Structure formats: C-alpha cells, structure tokens
Amino acid sequence: MPQLNPSPWFAILVFSWLVFLTIIVPKTLNHTFPNEPSLQKTQTPKTDSWSWPW
C-alpha cells in the first residue's frame, strides 16, 4: 500500500513548514499599519444621571 509510505509526505511537510517559517512569517511581521493606534486618556468622562420622566 503506497499511501502508507511516510517518506515523501514527511519531506513535503518539512519543506512546506520551512518555506512557511522562512518566507511568509517575516513578511507578515514586517507589516506596518497605516494608522498607528493612539493612547487613550486615563480619566473617565463625567456622566450626568438620567432623569426619567415617569
């Protein structure tokens, strides 16, 4: 049964992971966002209580 022979499939698996780790990951890590996130204020805004009409 040739489908049980792991040697060609293991080589394909290792080669594909090497390609993934050496080419694709650095390209995605070098991605820069066009709008950098800004810092939020630490103070909470003052909210007024709601007076219900009933």
Rosetta blueprint (number, residue, H / E / L):
1 M L
2 P H
3 Q H
4 L H
5 N L
6 P L
7 S H
8 P H
9 W H
10 F H
11 A H
12 I H
13 L H
14 V H
15 F H
16 S H
17 W H
18 L H
19 V H
20 F H
21 L H
22 T H
23 I H
24 I H
25 V H
26 P H
27 K H
28 T H
29 L H
30 N L
31 H L
32 T L
33 F L
34 P L
35 N L
36 E L
37 P L
38 S L
39 L L
40 Q L
41 K L
42 T L
43 Q L
44 T L
45 P L
46 K L
47 T L
48 D L
49 S L
50 W L
51 S L
52 W L
53 P L
54 W L
